[in-house]
Structures are given as C-alpha cells and as structure tokens.
Amino acid sequence: QVQLQESGPGLVKPSQTLSLTCTVSGASISRGGYYWSWIRQRPGRGLEWIGYIYNTWSTHYNPSLKSRVTISADTSKNQFSLNLSSVTAADTAVYYCARDDGSIGHWGDLNYWGQGTLVTVSS
Amino acid sequence: EIVLTQSPGTLSLSPGERATLSCRASQSVTSTFLGWYQQKPGQAPRLLIYGASSRATGIPDKFSGSWSGTDFTLNISRLEPEDFAVYYCQHYGNSPALTFGGGTKVEIK
C-alpha cells in the first residue's frame, strides 16, 4: 500500500522559501519508473501542477513556476521535496504530493496522493 | 498551452439522477492522457477515469467517460450521497505538461 505524507511549515513569510517534504511508505523512490509530483490548490480555486521528479534526478516543472521551483529526492529517507522561492500571498495553498502507478507513458495518471498540507504565506 | 474548460460550474441534482459533466479542450489533445478526478471537501483528489474512458482501480461502473473530438464527458449514473463532490478533468503531455480544468461541483438539489 503506497502512502504519501506531506510535512513542513504551515506558515512562511513573504519573500522566503517554502520547503515541503513528502515521505513515502510502501514504495521506494529509488525504484525507477515512477513520477513523483507536487500539486497545489489555492483557496477556493482549482488544482495546479507544480512539477515532478523521475528516477530521483530528472525533473520537469510548470513553466509558470519554473524560475522559483526545485524538486529533489532524498533516497536515504525515502522522501522527495519541494522548494518554492520568493513566495508571496499568492502561493498560499494546500500542497499535495502524488504519484502515478508506473504504467509506461502514463505519468500523469495520479493514483496516489498525500492528504495535503496547508501553507500560508503571511508576515 | 492547452486550456480545459469545464461546464457547468455547478450541477444541482437529486440522488438517483444522472450527472453529465463536460470538459472541452482548447485544442486537439490525446484522449489517452485525459483523466477525471473526484474531490470531496478536505480530501485529496481521487483518480476516477484515465485514458478518457478507463476506470481506475476500484471505481464503480456508475462512472463512465467518453469523448468526441475535443469534448470529453464524465457520466455518473444514479447519483448517491457520496457522489456529491467536485470533479476535475486533467490532461498531461503538453506544456505546461499537466493541466486541470476549473472543476464542476455536483451538489444536492
């Protein structure tokens, strides 16, 4: 049973860097063939894909956030992380980590999700 | 950039009725990479349909997906109380690689 759990500060000051971690159980992020994504949902709005990490080192980001986003993996802890720099109030959102089921070419079919964590950007 | 437009924004129906949700893509997309998700308050989204018409594991057959050209449809037959939620379509494969529609809320009439 694959489980994902987000963690990190619930409050971040404007201009600082938002840092979140997704801890994975029931699967190894070292095992290739899976895409580990971050998605966010701003209050009262829809879902926005942030980016993914694949095979622990290959990344791809949403162009609208690319200049501020870094996704990385820590295989020793079986975690992957999101860093979003220079945050503003517009980055206040629930942040989710998610994963596909490994079907070749179907990286965007997100079968597994964390419960989400609310991050508020405020001074 | 592909834009997915969902309609209606809100659908008010009674339990037992059939729901028809629409998702229109702004340009030609590959149906293979079109999915539908259900989201209930306070919960993460759940994958219902992938490849425009295939049900994800454990999803009952009251949920069905279809498409014609750039128009994609999610049907929910015989609405039950647990089906009242927000539904999102999603496509991936083109810049920005993965996009979601704005969502349709199915509420109890």
Interface residues (C-beta under 8 A of the other chain):
Chain A: S37 G46 L47 E48 W49 H60 N62 P63 S64 Y96 A98 G105 H106 W107 G108 D109 L110 N111 W113 G114 Q115 G116
Chain B: T32 F33 G35 Y37 Q43 A44 P45 R46 L47 Y50 G51 A56 T57 Y88 Q90 H91 Y92 G93 S95 P96 A97 L98 T99 F100 G101 G102 G103
